Amino acid sequence: MVRRVVAVLLVPVEWSPPGVELAAWRAALAEDVVDLLARLAQAEAAIATTAADRKLAEEIAWPGMRIYEVPAATYLPVFAAAAADGFDQAAVIAADAADLPGMILGKLLQPLDSKAVAVAPGGPGNGLLGVATSLPAPGWLADQDLDSASAQLLRRTAPQPGDVTSTAEWRRLRGPAELATLDPALEGWENTRALLGG
């Protein structure tokens, strides 16, 4: 059986809605993504964090959840830690997509049977929502943070462009435009919803 892990990467958050404290907003977004992962059937859940954010990681982690401390908020160190833990496949996703549907994660992991790397775009101008690969990660995969990475950037170092496949997009909550697209009818994102007063 293939062992998979999905790690929530605590990425920098530089915007919060008017009247909402930035640290509280960041914590709510991340906690909602962690809560989603804890319910995944096809993969184990983990949190990836730099030393500076270790306290936040420990506050939002479920009991027994792995916390990978990495030197920078990029995906290659997370893949290396997951490989060392014996996982066959791993995905790293941004912690600022509070209302992320589980099926988007499934679509990110699905291509790994035939593709080396899969990426999920994070919406216009918002880098990647996530990156997934079989482990160990291919040597040609360049390390990036999720904010600046793109499918095009990753394809530049791939032996063939088709080695990197794009999956379903889901926007990250990085500004007023993305906030306006939140759907109150969608289940989940309770912590973010509570901060927004709903």
LOMAR-177287 format. One record per residue: y, z, x of N, C-alpha, C in turn; residue number from 1; residue in three letters. Coordinates in nm, 3 decimals, m for minus. Example, Ala and Ser with C-alpha at 12.3 -4.5 7.8 and 13.67 -1.06 7.14 Angstrom:
<nodes>
NODE      nY      nZ      nX     caY     caZ     caX      cY      cZ      cX lumvex drenba
NODE  m0.569   0.780   1.319  m0.450   0.780   1.230  m0.330   0.780   1.320      1    Ala
NODE  m0.225   0.708   1.285  m0.106   0.714   1.367   0.003   0.787   1.290      2    Ser
</nodes>
This chain:
<nodes>
NODE      nY      nZ      nX     caY     caZ     caX      cY      cZ      cX lumvex drenba
NODE  m0.119   0.000   0.084   0.000   0.000   0.000   0.126   0.000   0.089      1    Met
NODE   0.223  m0.082   0.052   0.348  m0.093   0.129   0.434   0.031   0.104      2    Val
NODE   0.476   0.096   0.212   0.565   0.212   0.201   0.709   0.166   0.215      3    Arg
NODE   0.789   0.195   0.112   0.929   0.152   0.111   1.020   0.273   0.101      4    Arg
NODE   1.136   0.260   0.162   1.240   0.361   0.147   1.372   0.291   0.118      5    Val
NODE   1.450   0.350   0.029   1.586   0.303   0.003   1.680   0.416   0.043      6    Val
NODE   1.767   0.387   0.139   1.860   0.489   0.190   2.002   0.461   0.142      7    Ala
NODE   2.063   0.562   0.085   2.203   0.555   0.044   2.288   0.585   0.168      8    Val
NODE   2.370   0.490   0.208   2.454   0.509   0.325   2.592   0.560   0.282      9    Leu
NODE   2.631   0.676   0.333   2.762   0.733   0.298   2.871   0.656   0.370     10    Leu
NODE   2.924   0.557   0.299   3.026   0.468   0.354   3.165   0.527   0.332     11    Val
NODE   3.264   0.484   0.412   3.401   0.533   0.389   3.451   0.491   0.250     12    Pro
NODE   3.522   0.578   0.185   3.584   0.548   0.055   3.734   0.574   0.071     13    Val
NODE   3.814   0.471   0.049   3.958   0.483   0.079   4.046   0.477  m0.045     14    Glu
NODE   3.985   0.469  m0.164   4.063   0.462  m0.288   3.997   0.550  m0.393     15    Trp
NODE   4.079   0.615  m0.472   4.028   0.688  m0.589   4.124   0.664  m0.704     16    Ser
NODE   4.078   0.679  m0.828   4.167   0.657  m0.943   4.282   0.757  m0.942     17    Pro
NODE   4.394   0.719  m1.002   4.509   0.810  m1.009   4.468   0.945  m1.068     18    Pro
NODE   4.509   1.053  m1.001   4.479   1.187  m1.050   4.343   1.241  m1.011     19    Gly
NODE   4.263   1.159  m0.940   4.130   1.205  m0.898   4.130   1.222  m0.746     20    Val
NODE   4.096   1.340  m0.700   4.098   1.370  m0.557   3.993   1.284  m0.485     21    Glu
NODE   4.031   1.228  m0.370   3.947   1.130  m0.301   3.809   1.187  m0.264     22    Leu
NODE   3.805   1.308  m0.209   3.677   1.366  m0.169   3.585   1.387  m0.289     23    Ala
NODE   3.642   1.431  m0.401   3.562   1.453  m0.522   3.510   1.320  m0.577     24    Ala
NODE   3.594   1.218  m0.572   3.555   1.084  m0.618   3.441   1.030  m0.533     25    Trp
NODE   3.455   1.042  m0.402   3.352   0.992  m0.311   3.218   1.063  m0.335     26    Arg
NODE   3.226   1.195  m0.352   3.104   1.273  m0.374   3.037   1.235  m0.506     27    Ala
NODE   3.117   1.212  m0.611   3.060   1.175  m0.742   2.991   1.039  m0.736     28    Ala
NODE   3.057   0.942  m0.672   2.995   0.810  m0.658   2.861   0.820  m0.587     29    Leu
NODE   2.861   0.890  m0.473   2.739   0.901  m0.392   2.630   0.975  m0.468     30    Ala
NODE   2.667   1.082  m0.537   2.566   1.159  m0.610   2.502   1.076  m0.721     31    Glu
NODE   2.580   0.992  m0.787   2.524   0.907  m0.892   2.425   0.806  m0.835     32    Asp
NODE   2.454   0.750  m0.717   2.360   0.655  m0.655   2.233   0.729  m0.613     33    Val
NODE   2.247   0.848  m0.555   2.131   0.928  m0.515   2.044   0.962  m0.636     34    Val
NODE   2.108   0.998  m0.747   2.032   1.032  m0.869   1.952   0.912  m0.918     35    Asp
NODE   2.010   0.793  m0.908   1.937   0.672  m0.947   1.813   0.654  m0.859     36    Leu
NODE   1.831   0.669  m0.728   1.720   0.647  m0.634   1.608   0.747  m0.655     37    Leu
NODE   1.644   0.869  m0.691   1.542   0.973  m0.708   1.446   0.938  m0.822     38    Ala
NODE   1.486   0.845  m0.909   1.399   0.805  m1.021   1.321   0.677  m0.992     39    Arg
NODE   1.340   0.620  m0.874   1.270   0.495  m0.841   1.120   0.519  m0.825     40    Leu
NODE   1.042   0.429  m0.882   0.896   0.443  m0.870   0.842   0.369  m0.748     41    Ala
NODE   0.907   0.257  m0.711   0.849   0.169  m0.608   0.895   0.200  m0.466     42    Gln
NODE   0.980   0.302  m0.450   1.029   0.334  m0.315   1.069   0.480  m0.308     43    Ala
NODE   1.060   0.536  m0.187   1.111   0.671  m0.164   1.262   0.662  m0.142     44    Glu
NODE   1.329   0.773  m0.161   1.475   0.776  m0.148   1.515   0.857  m0.025     45    Ala
NODE   1.627   0.818   0.035   1.681   0.891   0.150   1.833   0.877   0.148     46    Ala
NODE   1.898   0.959   0.230   2.043   0.948   0.249   2.066   0.926   0.398     47    Ile
NODE   2.153   0.832   0.431   2.192   0.808   0.570   2.337   0.849   0.586     48    Ala
NODE   2.365   0.924   0.692   2.498   0.979   0.709   2.533   0.995   0.857     49    Thr
NODE   2.659   0.989   0.885   2.705   1.028   1.019   2.715   1.181   1.022     50    Thr
NODE   2.731   1.237   1.141   2.741   1.383   1.154   2.859   1.437   1.073     51    Ala
NODE   2.967   1.359   1.066   3.087   1.404   0.994   3.061   1.425   0.845     52    Ala
NODE   2.965   1.351   0.789   2.937   1.358   0.646   2.808   1.433   0.615     53    Asp
NODE   2.751   1.500   0.714   2.623   1.569   0.694   2.631   1.670   0.579     54    Arg
NODE   2.742   1.742   0.571   2.756   1.844   0.466   2.749   1.780   0.327     55    Lys
NODE   2.819   1.668   0.309   2.814   1.598   0.180   2.672   1.553   0.150     56    Leu
NODE   2.603   1.499   0.250   2.464   1.453   0.231   2.376   1.568   0.182     57    Ala
NODE   2.391   1.683   0.244   2.308   1.797   0.206   2.342   1.847   0.065     58    Glu
NODE   2.468   1.833   0.025   2.510   1.878  m0.109   2.452   1.789  m0.219     59    Glu
NODE   2.438   1.660  m0.194   2.395   1.568  m0.301   2.247   1.532  m0.293     60    Ile
NODE   2.178   1.572  m0.186   2.036   1.539  m0.171   1.951   1.615  m0.271     61    Ala
NODE   1.846   1.549  m0.320   1.747   1.618  m0.401   1.656   1.698  m0.309     62    Trp
NODE   1.588   1.800  m0.360   1.497   1.879  m0.275   1.392   1.789  m0.207     63    Pro
NODE   1.377   1.807  m0.077   1.278   1.730  m0.002   1.320   1.590   0.036     64    Gly
NODE   1.440   1.548  m0.005   1.485   1.412   0.026   1.519   1.400   0.175     65    Met
NODE   1.475   1.289   0.236   1.506   1.267   0.377   1.656   1.244   0.396     66    Arg
NODE   1.710   1.300   0.504   1.847   1.271   0.545   1.839   1.217   0.688     67    Ile
NODE   1.883   1.092   0.704   1.886   1.031   0.836   2.028   1.042   0.892     68    Tyr
NODE   2.043   1.114   1.002   2.175   1.122   1.065   2.185   1.010   1.168     69    Glu
NODE   2.286   0.927   1.153   2.301   0.809   1.238   2.436   0.816   1.311     70    Val
NODE   2.446   0.748   1.427   2.570   0.758   1.506   2.690   0.690   1.442     71    Pro
NODE   2.665   0.587   1.360   2.774   0.516   1.291   2.723   0.471   1.155     72    Ala
NODE   2.815   0.447   1.062   2.776   0.409   0.925   2.740   0.260   0.918     73    Ala
NODE   2.635   0.224   0.993   2.584   0.087   0.995   2.435   0.091   0.961     74    Thr
NODE   2.377  m0.027   0.934   2.240  m0.024   0.882   2.129  m0.024   0.987     75    Tyr
NODE   2.148  m0.081   1.106   2.037  m0.087   1.202   1.984   0.051   1.243     76    Leu
NODE   2.069   0.151   1.270   2.014   0.283   1.303   1.931   0.342   1.188     77    Pro
NODE   1.967   0.310   1.065   1.891   0.359   0.949   1.753   0.293   0.946     78    Val
NODE   1.750   0.161   0.973   1.622   0.091   0.977   1.533   0.147   1.089     79    Phe
NODE   1.593   0.179   1.202   1.515   0.235   1.314   1.457   0.371   1.275     80    Ala
NODE   1.535   0.454   1.207   1.486   0.586   1.165   1.374   0.573   1.062     81    Ala
NODE   1.389   0.477   0.970   1.286   0.455   0.868   1.157   0.403   0.931     82    Ala
NODE   1.170   0.315   1.030   1.052   0.263   1.100   0.981   0.377   1.173     83    Ala
NODE   1.058   0.465   1.235   0.999   0.580   1.306   0.927   0.674   1.210     84    Ala
NODE   0.968   0.673   1.083   0.903   0.755   0.980   0.780   0.687   0.920     85    Asp
NODE   0.749   0.566   0.967   0.628   0.500   0.921   0.643   0.411   0.799     86    Gly
NODE   0.767   0.382   0.759   0.787   0.293   0.644   0.766   0.148   0.685     87    Phe
NODE   0.720   0.066   0.589   0.696  m0.076   0.612   0.819  m0.161   0.576     88    Asp
NODE   0.895  m0.115   0.480   1.015  m0.186   0.435   1.124  m0.084   0.407     89    Gln
NODE   1.248  m0.126   0.425   1.360  m0.036   0.398   1.479  m0.115   0.345     90    Ala
NODE   1.556  m0.048   0.261   1.684  m0.102   0.215   1.790   0.003   0.241     91    Ala
NODE   1.909  m0.042   0.278   2.025   0.045   0.296   2.129  m0.001   0.195     92    Val
NODE   2.175   0.090   0.111   2.273   0.053   0.010   2.396   0.141   0.019     93    Ile
NODE   2.509   0.086  m0.022   2.637   0.158  m0.016   2.640   0.267  m0.122     94    Ala
NODE   2.703   0.379  m0.088   2.707   0.494  m0.178   2.827   0.490  m0.272     95    Ala
NODE   2.889   0.372  m0.290   3.005   0.365  m0.379   2.983   0.269  m0.497     96    Asp
NODE   2.858   0.261  m0.543   2.825   0.176  m0.660   2.759   0.266  m0.764     97    Ala
NODE   2.838   0.354  m0.824   2.785   0.463  m0.907   2.696   0.416  m1.022     98    Ala
NODE   2.729   0.303  m1.084   2.654   0.260  m1.203   2.551   0.152  m1.171     99    Asp
NODE   2.504   0.149  m1.048   2.408   0.049  m1.002   2.279   0.054  m1.086    100    Leu
NODE   2.237  m0.059  m1.144   2.110  m0.060  m1.219   1.991  m0.066  m1.123    101    Pro
NODE   1.883   0.001  m1.159   1.763   0.001  m1.077   1.708  m0.137  m1.051    102    Gly
NODE   1.726  m0.229  m1.148   1.668  m0.364  m1.130   1.735  m0.439  m1.016    103    Met
NODE   1.860  m0.407  m0.986   1.928  m0.471  m0.872   1.858  m0.432  m0.742    104    Ile
NODE   1.816  m0.307  m0.734   1.743  m0.261  m0.615   1.608  m0.329  m0.605    105    Leu
NODE   1.541  m0.344  m0.718   1.412  m0.414  m0.719   1.426  m0.556  m0.669    106    Gly
NODE   1.534  m0.623  m0.710   1.557  m0.761  m0.667   1.590  m0.769  m0.518    107    Lys
NODE   1.647  m0.662  m0.463   1.679  m0.659  m0.320   1.551  m0.646  m0.237    108    Leu
NODE   1.454  m0.570  m0.286   1.330  m0.549  m0.213   1.228  m0.662  m0.233    109    Leu
NODE   1.235  m0.727  m0.347   1.134  m0.827  m0.385   1.113  m0.940  m0.284    110    Gln
NODE   1.218  m0.998  m0.226   1.197  m1.115  m0.137   1.130  m1.082  m0.004    111    Pro
NODE   1.111  m0.954   0.029   1.065  m0.919   0.163   0.921  m0.963   0.191    112    Leu
NODE   0.848  m1.003   0.089   0.714  m1.056   0.112   0.719  m1.191   0.183    113    Asp
NODE   0.830  m1.264   0.164   0.838  m1.397   0.225   0.962  m1.420   0.310    114    Ser
NODE   1.062  m1.332   0.300   1.186  m1.346   0.377   1.202  m1.228   0.472    115    Lys
NODE   1.267  m1.252   0.586   1.285  m1.145   0.685   1.387  m1.042   0.638    116    Ala
NODE   1.496  m1.090   0.578   1.607  m1.003   0.539   1.659  m1.046   0.402    117    Val
NODE   1.691  m0.949   0.318   1.754  m0.977   0.189   1.884  m0.899   0.182    118    Ala
NODE   1.986  m0.960   0.123   2.115  m0.893   0.107   2.160  m0.904  m0.038    119    Val
NODE   2.231  m0.800  m0.083   2.293  m0.801  m0.215   2.444  m0.793  m0.195    120    Ala
NODE   2.519  m0.896  m0.236   2.665  m0.892  m0.222   2.726  m0.778  m0.304    121    Pro
NODE   2.840  m0.727  m0.255   2.906  m0.615  m0.321   3.025  m0.653  m0.406    122    Gly
NODE   3.034  m0.780  m0.445   3.148  m0.824  m0.524   3.255  m0.886  m0.435    123    Gly
NODE   3.349  m0.959  m0.494   3.450  m1.030  m0.415   3.525  m0.940  m0.319    124    Pro
NODE   3.519  m0.975  m0.189   3.593  m0.901  m0.087   3.538  m0.764  m0.054    125    Gly
NODE   3.420  m0.731  m0.107   3.368  m0.596  m0.090   3.240  m0.590  m0.006    126    Asn
NODE   3.223  m0.685   0.086   3.110  m0.680   0.178   2.978  m0.689   0.107    127    Gly
NODE   2.883  m0.609   0.152   2.750  m0.608   0.093   2.725  m0.477   0.018    128    Leu
NODE   2.657  m0.487  m0.094   2.607  m0.368  m0.161   2.491  m0.311  m0.080    129    Leu
NODE   2.404  m0.401  m0.028   2.289  m0.352   0.045   2.222  m0.458   0.129    130    Gly
NODE   2.137  m0.411   0.221   2.058  m0.496   0.310   1.916  m0.440   0.310    131    Val
NODE   1.816  m0.529   0.303   1.677  m0.485   0.308   1.601  m0.569   0.409    132    Ala
NODE   1.500  m0.508   0.473   1.419  m0.580   0.570   1.282  m0.515   0.582    133    Thr
NODE   1.186  m0.593   0.631   1.059  m0.534   0.672   1.081  m0.466   0.807    134    Ser
NODE   1.001  m0.365   0.833   1.019  m0.287   0.956   0.907  m0.312   1.055    135    Leu
NODE   0.936  m0.308   1.185   1.069  m0.289   1.242   1.161  m0.407   1.210    136    Pro
NODE   1.292  m0.380   1.205   1.389  m0.486   1.173   1.383  m0.595   1.280    137    Ala
NODE   1.403  m0.720   1.240   1.398  m0.829   1.339   1.502  m0.811   1.449    138    Pro
NODE   1.466  m0.848   1.570   1.555  m0.831   1.685   1.684  m0.909   1.675    139    Gly
NODE   1.683  m1.017   1.594   1.805  m1.099   1.583   1.906  m1.042   1.482    140    Trp
NODE   1.866  m0.941   1.405   1.955  m0.887   1.302   2.068  m0.809   1.366    141    Leu
NODE   2.190  m0.859   1.353   2.307  m0.795   1.414   2.348  m0.673   1.332    142    Ala
NODE   2.387  m0.567   1.399   2.428  m0.444   1.330   2.570  m0.460   1.276    143    Asp
NODE   2.589  m0.417   1.151   2.721  m0.426   1.086   2.736  m0.305   0.995    144    Gln
NODE   2.859  m0.277   0.956   2.876  m0.185   0.844   2.876  m0.268   0.716    145    Asp
NODE   2.849  m0.204   0.604   2.836  m0.279   0.478   2.969  m0.334   0.430    146    Leu
NODE   3.079  m0.273   0.474   3.211  m0.321   0.430   3.243  m0.459   0.486    147    Asp
NODE   3.205  m0.485   0.610   3.243  m0.612   0.674   3.129  m0.713   0.679    148    Ser
NODE   3.007  m0.672   0.649   2.893  m0.764   0.656   2.894  m0.863   0.540    149    Ala
NODE   2.828  m0.976   0.562   2.809  m1.076   0.457   2.682  m1.153   0.489    150    Ser
NODE   2.630  m1.223   0.390   2.511  m1.305   0.413   2.539  m1.409   0.522    151    Ala
NODE   2.659  m1.468   0.520   2.695  m1.570   0.619   2.692  m1.513   0.760    152    Gln
NODE   2.747  m1.392   0.778   2.747  m1.328   0.910   2.605  m1.305   0.959    153    Leu
NODE   2.518  m1.256   0.872   2.381  m1.227   0.912   2.304  m1.355   0.945    154    Leu
NODE   2.336  m1.463   0.874   2.265  m1.590   0.898   2.300  m1.650   1.034    155    Arg
NODE   2.415  m1.614   1.088   2.458  m1.672   1.217   2.363  m1.639   1.330    156    Arg
NODE   2.300  m1.521   1.325   2.211  m1.482   1.433   2.064  m1.504   1.399    157    Thr
NODE   2.037  m1.545   1.276   1.897  m1.567   1.233   1.843  m1.696   1.296    158    Ala
NODE   1.713  m1.700   1.329   1.653  m1.823   1.381   1.673  m1.941   1.285    159    Pro
NODE   1.663  m1.914   1.153   1.690  m2.015   1.051   1.773  m1.949   0.941    160    Gln
NODE   1.870  m2.022   0.885   1.953  m1.962   0.780   1.870  m1.907   0.663    161    Pro
NODE   1.758  m1.972   0.634   1.673  m1.928   0.523   1.603  m1.796   0.546    162    Gly
NODE   1.612  m1.743   0.668   1.551  m1.612   0.696   1.625  m1.499   0.626    163    Asp
NODE   1.750  m1.525   0.586   1.832  m1.426   0.515   1.855  m1.479   0.374    164    Val
NODE   1.806  m1.408   0.275   1.823  m1.453   0.136   1.920  m1.361   0.062    165    Thr
NODE   1.999  m1.419  m0.026   2.092  m1.341  m0.108   2.028  m1.311  m0.243    166    Ser
NODE   2.044  m1.188  m0.290   1.990  m1.149  m0.419   2.107  m1.118  m0.513    167    Thr
NODE   2.076  m1.054  m0.625   2.177  m1.032  m0.728   2.293  m0.948  m0.676    168    Ala
NODE   2.413  m0.986  m0.713   2.535  m0.914  m0.675   2.556  m0.795  m0.767    169    Glu
NODE   2.612  m0.689  m0.712   2.662  m0.579  m0.796   2.784  m0.521  m0.726    170    Trp
NODE   2.894  m0.508  m0.800   3.018  m0.468  m0.737   3.022  m0.319  m0.702    171    Arg
NODE   3.089  m0.294  m0.591   3.114  m0.158  m0.546   3.248  m0.112  m0.604    172    Arg
NODE   3.263   0.018  m0.629   3.384   0.070  m0.692   3.488   0.103  m0.585    173    Leu
NODE   3.564   0.001  m0.546   3.655   0.016  m0.433   3.802  m0.001  m0.469    174    Arg
NODE   3.832  m0.018  m0.598   3.971  m0.034  m0.637   3.984  m0.044  m0.788    175    Gly
NODE   4.107  m0.058  m0.838   4.131  m0.062  m0.982   4.057  m0.177  m1.052    176    Pro
NODE   4.046  m0.292  m0.986   3.979  m0.407  m1.050   3.834  m0.376  m1.081    177    Ala
NODE   3.764  m0.312  m0.985   3.623  m0.278  m1.007   3.609  m0.165  m1.109    178    Glu
NODE   3.702  m0.070  m1.104   3.697   0.042  m1.199   3.706  m0.008  m1.342    179    Leu
NODE   3.786  m0.111  m1.364   3.805  m0.165  m1.499   3.678  m0.227  m1.555    180    Ala
NODE   3.580  m0.257  m1.468   3.457  m0.321  m1.515   3.347  m0.220  m1.548    181    Thr
NODE   3.371  m0.091  m1.530   3.272   0.010  m1.565   3.239   0.002  m1.713    182    Leu
NODE   3.112   0.004  m1.747   3.068  m0.007  m1.886   3.023   0.131  m1.935    183    Asp
NODE   3.100   0.194  m2.023   3.062   0.327  m2.072   2.927   0.327  m2.144    184    Pro
NODE   2.882   0.211  m2.191   2.755   0.204  m2.263   2.635   0.209  m2.169    185    Ala
NODE   2.658   0.182  m2.041   2.548   0.188  m1.944   2.508   0.332  m1.919    186    Leu
NODE   2.378   0.357  m1.910   2.331   0.491  m1.879   2.357   0.524  m1.733    187    Glu
NODE   2.352   0.652  m1.701   2.370   0.694  m1.563   2.515   0.727  m1.531    188    Gly
NODE   2.546   0.727  m1.404   2.676   0.758  m1.345   2.749   0.875  m1.410    189    Trp
NODE   2.671   0.982  m1.437   2.728   1.100  m1.507   2.838   1.168  m1.428    190    Glu
NODE   2.821   1.181  m1.296   2.921   1.252  m1.216   3.053   1.176  m1.212    191    Asn
NODE   3.044   1.044  m1.195   3.164   0.961  m1.194   3.230   0.963  m1.332    192    Thr
NODE   3.148   0.953  m1.437   3.199   0.954  m1.575   3.274   1.085  m1.602    193    Arg
NODE   3.219   1.197  m1.554   3.282   1.327  m1.578   3.420   1.335  m1.511    194    Ala
NODE   3.431   1.277  m1.390   3.560   1.279  m1.320   3.663   1.193  m1.392    195    Leu
NODE   3.617   1.090  m1.459   3.708   0.999  m1.529   3.743   1.052  m1.669    196    Leu
NODE   3.686   1.168  m1.701   3.721   1.230  m1.829   3.640   1.179  m1.946    197    Gly
NODE   3.523   1.118  m1.919   3.445   1.066  m2.030   3.301   1.103  m2.018    198    Gly
</nodes>
